[in-house]
Amino acid sequence: MPMPPPKATTESPRDRQVFHELGQIVRALEAQGPQRLEELARLVGATYWEEGRFDRAVAFAVADGLVVLDADDRLQAV
């Protein structure tokens, strides 16, 4: 007997949690100014995030134009 197909999911690559993470990143940059990636991770407590979530959230923030990389390799909110 063949296996049934997997259940359809309503979650996309941008699950609900990523929107919360984007907000944390943007708020930290607005409050503290431009930051290097390592310092931003410390500011938002990324060591407590699930593996890979911080890098993914930063990538989405940059792709969405919420955050830019400046000439000194620091991230800053737009």
N, CA, C and O atoms as a GROMACS GRO file, in nm:
protein
  312
    1MET      N    1   0.085  -0.118   0.000
    1MET     CA    2   0.000   0.000   0.000
    1MET      C    3   0.090   0.125   0.000
    1MET      O    4   0.182   0.135   0.082
    2PRO      N    5   0.065   0.219  -0.091
    2PRO     CA    6   0.148   0.339  -0.097
    2PRO      C    7   0.124   0.429   0.023
    2PRO      O    8   0.017   0.428   0.085
    3MET      N    9   0.224   0.506   0.054
    3MET     CA   10   0.214   0.603   0.165
    3MET      C   11   0.126   0.719   0.123
    3MET      O   12   0.126   0.758   0.006
    4PRO      N   13   0.049   0.774   0.215
    4PRO     CA   14  -0.032   0.892   0.181
    4PRO      C   15   0.058   1.014   0.160
    4PRO      O   16   0.168   1.020   0.215
    5PRO      N   17   0.012   1.108   0.083
    5PRO     CA   18   0.095   1.228   0.062
    5PRO      C   19   0.108   1.307   0.192
    5PRO      O   20   0.024   1.296   0.281
    6PRO      N   21   0.214   1.387   0.201
    6PRO     CA   22   0.229   1.469   0.323
    6PRO      C   23   0.115   1.570   0.333
    6PRO      O   24   0.057   1.611   0.232
    7LYS      N   25   0.086   1.609   0.454
    7LYS     CA   26  -0.019   1.708   0.476
    7LYS      C   27   0.023   1.843   0.419
    7LYS      O   28   0.140   1.881   0.424
    8ALA      N   29  -0.072   1.912   0.366
    8ALA     CA   30  -0.045   2.046   0.314
    8ALA      C   31  -0.011   2.137   0.432
    8ALA      O   32  -0.064   2.120   0.541
    9THR      N   33   0.076   2.230   0.409
    9THR     CA   34   0.114   2.322   0.515
    9THR      C   35   0.077   2.464   0.477
    9THR      O   36   0.081   2.501   0.360
   10THR      N   37   0.042   2.540   0.574
   10THR     CA   38   0.014   2.681   0.550
   10THR      C   39   0.136   2.766   0.580
   10THR      O   40   0.138   2.886   0.553
   11GLU      N   41   0.239   2.704   0.636
   11GLU     CA   42   0.361   2.777   0.667
   11GLU      C   43   0.443   2.793   0.539
   11GLU      O   44   0.457   2.699   0.461
   12SER      N   45   0.496   2.908   0.519
   12SER     CA   46   0.582   2.934   0.404
   12SER      C   47   0.725   2.944   0.453
   12SER      O   48   0.750   2.933   0.573
   13PRO      N   49   0.820   2.966   0.362
   13PRO     CA   50   0.958   2.988   0.409
   13PRO      C   51   0.966   3.101   0.512
   13PRO      O   52   1.058   3.105   0.593
   14ARG      N   53   0.870   3.190   0.508
   14ARG     CA   54   0.863   3.299   0.606
   14ARG      C   55   0.753   3.266   0.705
   14ARG      O   56   0.642   3.317   0.696
   15ASP      N   57   0.786   3.182   0.798
   15ASP     CA   58   0.686   3.149   0.899
   15ASP      C   59   0.659   3.268   0.989
   15ASP      O   60   0.727   3.371   0.980
   16ARG      N   61   0.562   3.254   1.074
   16ARG     CA   62   0.523   3.366   1.161
   16ARG      C   63   0.637   3.415   1.248
   16ARG      O   64   0.647   3.534   1.275
   17GLN      N   65   0.721   3.325   1.292
   17GLN     CA   66   0.830   3.361   1.382
   17GLN      C   67   0.930   3.456   1.316
   17GLN      O   68   0.987   3.542   1.382
   18VAL      N   69   0.951   3.441   1.185
   18VAL     CA   70   1.049   3.526   1.119
   18VAL      C   71   1.008   3.672   1.123
   18VAL      O   72   1.094   3.760   1.128
   19PHE      N   73   0.879   3.701   1.121
   19PHE     CA   74   0.836   3.841   1.130
   19PHE      C   75   0.871   3.901   1.266
   19PHE      O   76   0.910   4.017   1.275
   20HIS      N   77   0.858   3.821   1.369
   20HIS     CA   78   0.898   3.864   1.504
   20HIS      C   79   1.049   3.889   1.507
   20HIS      O   80   1.095   3.988   1.563
   21GLU      N   81   1.125   3.798   1.448
   21GLU     CA   82   1.271   3.811   1.446
   21GLU      C   83   1.315   3.934   1.367
   21GLU      O   84   1.407   4.004   1.407
   22LEU      N   85   1.249   3.960   1.255
   22LEU     CA   86   1.280   4.080   1.177
   22LEU      C   87   1.257   4.205   1.261
   22LEU      O   88   1.338   4.298   1.259
   23GLY      N   89   1.148   4.207   1.334
   23GLY     CA   90   1.120   4.321   1.420
   23GLY      C   91   1.226   4.341   1.526
   23GLY      O   92   1.266   4.454   1.554
   24GLN      N   93   1.273   4.232   1.585
   24GLN     CA   94   1.378   4.242   1.686
   24GLN      C   95   1.505   4.301   1.625
   24GLN      O   96   1.568   4.388   1.686
   25ILE      N   97   1.541   4.256   1.507
   25ILE     CA   98   1.662   4.304   1.441
   25ILE      C   99   1.650   4.453   1.410
   25ILE      O  100   1.741   4.530   1.440
   26VAL      N  101   1.540   4.492   1.350
   26VAL     CA  102   1.522   4.633   1.313
   26VAL      C  103   1.518   4.722   1.437
   26VAL      O  104   1.581   4.828   1.438
   27ARG      N  105   1.446   4.680   1.540
   27ARG     CA  106   1.439   4.762   1.663
   27ARG      C  107   1.576   4.776   1.729
   27ARG      O  108   1.611   4.883   1.778
   28ALA      N  109   1.654   4.669   1.730
   28ALA     CA  110   1.789   4.676   1.789
   28ALA      C  111   1.876   4.774   1.711
   28ALA      O  112   1.951   4.852   1.771
   29LEU      N  113   1.868   4.771   1.579
   29LEU     CA  114   1.949   4.863   1.498
   29LEU      C  115   1.901   5.006   1.512
   29LEU      O  116   1.982   5.098   1.512
   30GLU      N  117   1.771   5.026   1.524
   30GLU     CA  118   1.719   5.162   1.544
   30GLU      C  119   1.762   5.217   1.679
   30GLU      O  120   1.794   5.335   1.691
   31ALA      N  121   1.762   5.132   1.780
   31ALA     CA  122   1.796   5.178   1.915
   31ALA      C  123   1.947   5.194   1.936
   31ALA      O  124   1.990   5.286   2.004
   32GLN      N  125   2.026   5.104   1.878
   32GLN     CA  126   2.170   5.103   1.905
   32GLN      C  127   2.256   5.153   1.790
   32GLN      O  128   2.378   5.168   1.806
   33GLY      N  129   2.196   5.180   1.676
   33GLY     CA  130   2.270   5.226   1.559
   33GLY      C  131   2.333   5.109   1.485
   33GLY      O  132   2.312   4.993   1.521
   34PRO      N  133   2.411   5.139   1.381
   34PRO     CA  134   2.472   5.035   1.299
   34PRO      C  135   2.558   4.939   1.383
   34PRO      O  136   2.629   4.981   1.474
   35GLN      N  137   2.548   4.811   1.350
   35GLN     CA  138   2.619   4.708   1.427
   35GLN      C  139   2.682   4.605   1.333
   35GLN      O  140   2.629   4.577   1.226
   36ARG      N  141   2.794   4.550   1.376
   36ARG     CA  142   2.849   4.434   1.305
   36ARG      C  143   2.760   4.315   1.335
   36ARG      O  144   2.689   4.313   1.436
   37LEU      N  145   2.762   4.216   1.249
   37LEU     CA  146   2.674   4.101   1.260
   37LEU      C  147   2.685   4.034   1.397
   37LEU      O  148   2.583   3.999   1.456
   38GLU      N  149   2.806   4.016   1.447
   38GLU     CA  150   2.827   3.948   1.575
   38GLU      C  151   2.765   4.027   1.690
   38GLU      O  152   2.705   3.969   1.780
   39GLU      N  153   2.780   4.159   1.685
   39GLU     CA  154   2.725   4.243   1.792
   39GLU      C  155   2.573   4.246   1.784
   39GLU      O  156   2.505   4.246   1.888
   40LEU      N  157   2.519   4.250   1.664
   40LEU     CA  158   2.373   4.247   1.648
   40LEU      C  159   2.318   4.116   1.703
   40LEU      O  160   2.214   4.115   1.769
   41ALA      N  161   2.386   4.006   1.676
   41ALA     CA  162   2.342   3.876   1.729
   41ALA      C  163   2.338   3.880   1.881
   41ALA      O  164   2.245   3.826   1.942
   42ARG      N  165   2.437   3.942   1.943
   42ARG     CA  166   2.439   3.953   2.089
   42ARG      C  167   2.324   4.040   2.138
   42ARG      O  168   2.259   4.007   2.237
   43LEU      N  169   2.298   4.150   2.069
   43LEU     CA  170   2.192   4.243   2.111
   43LEU      C  171   2.054   4.179   2.109
   43LEU      O  172   1.971   4.207   2.196
   44VAL      N  173   2.029   4.093   2.012
   44VAL     CA  174   1.896   4.032   2.001
   44VAL      C  175   1.887   3.896   2.070
   44VAL      O  176   1.782   3.832   2.068
   45GLY      N  177   1.997   3.852   2.129
   45GLY     CA  178   1.995   3.723   2.200
   45GLY      C  179   1.991   3.603   2.106
   45GLY      O  180   1.929   3.501   2.138
   46ALA      N  181   2.055   3.615   1.991
   46ALA     CA  182   2.048   3.509   1.889
   46ALA      C  183   2.107   3.376   1.935
   46ALA      O  184   2.078   3.273   1.874
   47THR      N  185   2.188   3.376   2.040
   47THR     CA  186   2.241   3.248   2.089
   47THR      C  187   2.129   3.159   2.141
   47THR      O  188   2.146   3.037   2.151
   48TYR      N  189   2.015   3.218   2.175
   48TYR     CA  190   1.901   3.142   2.224
   48TYR      C  191   1.801   3.106   2.114
   48TYR      O  192   1.704   3.035   2.138
   49TRP      N  193   1.827   3.154   1.993
   49TRP     CA  194   1.740   3.124   1.880
   49TRP      C  195   1.775   2.985   1.826
   49TRP      O  196   1.886   2.936   1.845
   50GLU      N  197   1.681   2.924   1.759
   50GLU     CA  198   1.705   2.797   1.692
   50GLU      C  199   1.817   2.815   1.588
   50GLU      O  200   1.828   2.921   1.526
   51GLU      N  201   1.897   2.713   1.572
   51GLU     CA  202   2.012   2.718   1.480
   51GLU      C  203   1.972   2.769   1.341
   51GLU      O  204   1.877   2.719   1.281
   52GLY      N  205   2.046   2.868   1.292
   52GLY     CA  206   2.025   2.920   1.158
   52GLY      C  207   1.920   3.029   1.147
   52GLY      O  208   1.909   3.094   1.043
   53ARG      N  209   1.841   3.050   1.252
   53ARG     CA  210   1.732   3.146   1.244
   53ARG      C  211   1.782   3.289   1.234
   53ARG      O  212   1.725   3.370   1.160
   54PHE      N  213   1.889   3.322   1.305
   54PHE     CA  214   1.940   3.459   1.301
   54PHE      C  215   1.989   3.493   1.160
   54PHE      O  216   1.952   3.597   1.105
   55ASP      N  217   2.071   3.406   1.102
   55ASP     CA  218   2.122   3.432   0.967
   55ASP      C  219   2.008   3.443   0.866
   55ASP      O  220   2.011   3.526   0.776
   56ARG      N  221   1.908   3.358   0.882
   56ARG     CA  222   1.792   3.361   0.793
   56ARG      C  223   1.716   3.492   0.808
   56ARG      O  224   1.677   3.553   0.708
   57ALA      N  225   1.694   3.535   0.931
   57ALA     CA  226   1.620   3.660   0.955
   57ALA      C  227   1.698   3.780   0.901
   57ALA      O  228   1.638   3.871   0.844
   58VAL      N  229   1.829   3.781   0.919
   58VAL     CA  230   1.910   3.891   0.865
   58VAL      C  231   1.901   3.891   0.712
   58VAL      O  232   1.887   3.997   0.651
   59ALA      N  233   1.908   3.774   0.650
   59ALA     CA  234   1.899   3.766   0.505
   59ALA      C  235   1.765   3.820   0.455
   59ALA      O  236   1.760   3.892   0.356
   60PHE      N  237   1.655   3.784   0.524
   60PHE     CA  238   1.524   3.837   0.486
   60PHE      C  239   1.519   3.988   0.507
   60PHE      O  240   1.463   4.059   0.424
   61ALA      N  241   1.575   4.038   0.616
   61ALA     CA  242   1.574   4.182   0.644
   61ALA      C  243   1.647   4.259   0.535
   61ALA      O  244   1.602   4.365   0.492
   62VAL      N  245   1.760   4.206   0.490
   62VAL     CA  246   1.836   4.271   0.383
   62VAL      C  247   1.759   4.261   0.251
   62VAL      O  248   1.748   4.360   0.179
   63ALA      N  249   1.706   4.143   0.221
   63ALA     CA  250   1.632   4.123   0.096
   63ALA      C  251   1.508   4.213   0.088
   63ALA      O  252   1.472   4.260  -0.020
   64ASP      N  253   1.445   4.238   0.202
   64ASP     CA  254   1.325   4.322   0.207
   64ASP      C  255   1.358   4.471   0.212
   64ASP      O  256   1.268   4.555   0.206
   65GLY      N  257   1.486   4.504   0.223
   65GLY     CA  258   1.525   4.644   0.228
   65GLY      C  259   1.504   4.710   0.363
   65GLY      O  260   1.505   4.833   0.373
   66LEU      N  261   1.484   4.629   0.468
   66LEU     CA  262   1.467   4.684   0.603
   66LEU      C  263   1.601   4.719   0.665
   66LEU      O  264   1.610   4.805   0.753
   67VAL      N  265   1.705   4.650   0.619
   67VAL     CA  266   1.840   4.662   0.674
   67VAL      C  267   1.937   4.668   0.556
   67VAL      O  268   1.918   4.599   0.456
   68VAL      N  269   2.040   4.751   0.568
   68VAL     CA  270   2.144   4.758   0.465
   68VAL      C  271   2.280   4.742   0.529
   68VAL      O  272   2.298   4.766   0.649
   69LEU      N  273   2.375   4.700   0.449
   69LEU     CA  274   2.513   4.687   0.492
   69LEU      C  275   2.586   4.813   0.452
   69LEU      O  276   2.585   4.850   0.335
   70ASP      N  277   2.649   4.882   0.548
   70ASP     CA  278   2.717   5.007   0.516
   70ASP      C  279   2.861   4.980   0.471
   70ASP      O  280   2.903   4.865   0.463
   71ALA      N  281   2.935   5.086   0.442
   71ALA     CA  282   3.071   5.073   0.391
   71ALA      C  283   3.167   5.010   0.490
   71ALA      O  284   3.271   4.957   0.450
   72ASP      N  285   3.133   5.014   0.619
   72ASP     CA  286   3.218   4.955   0.724
   72ASP      C  287   3.175   4.814   0.760
   72ASP      O  288   3.213   4.763   0.866
   73ASP      N  289   3.096   4.748   0.673
   73ASP     CA  290   3.045   4.613   0.698
   73ASP      C  291   2.960   4.606   0.824
   73ASP      O  292   2.965   4.507   0.896
   74ARG      N  293   2.884   4.710   0.850
   74ARG     CA  294   2.791   4.710   0.962
   74ARG      C  295   2.650   4.714   0.906
   74ARG      O  296   2.625   4.775   0.802
   75LEU      N  297   2.560   4.649   0.975
   75LEU     CA  298   2.419   4.651   0.938
   75LEU      C  299   2.353   4.772   1.000
   75LEU      O  300   2.382   4.808   1.114
   76GLN      N  301   2.265   4.835   0.924
   76GLN     CA  302   2.190   4.948   0.980
   76GLN      C  303   2.047   4.946   0.927
   76GLN      O  304   2.022   4.903   0.815
   77ALA      N  305   1.957   4.992   1.010
   77ALA     CA  306   1.815   4.998   0.972
   77ALA      C  307   1.797   5.109   0.870
   77ALA      O  308   1.867   5.210   0.874
   78VAL      N  309   1.704   5.090   0.781
   78VAL     CA  310   1.676   5.189   0.678
   78VAL      C  311   1.572   5.287   0.729
   78VAL      O  312   1.533   5.380   0.658
   0.00000   0.00000   0.00000
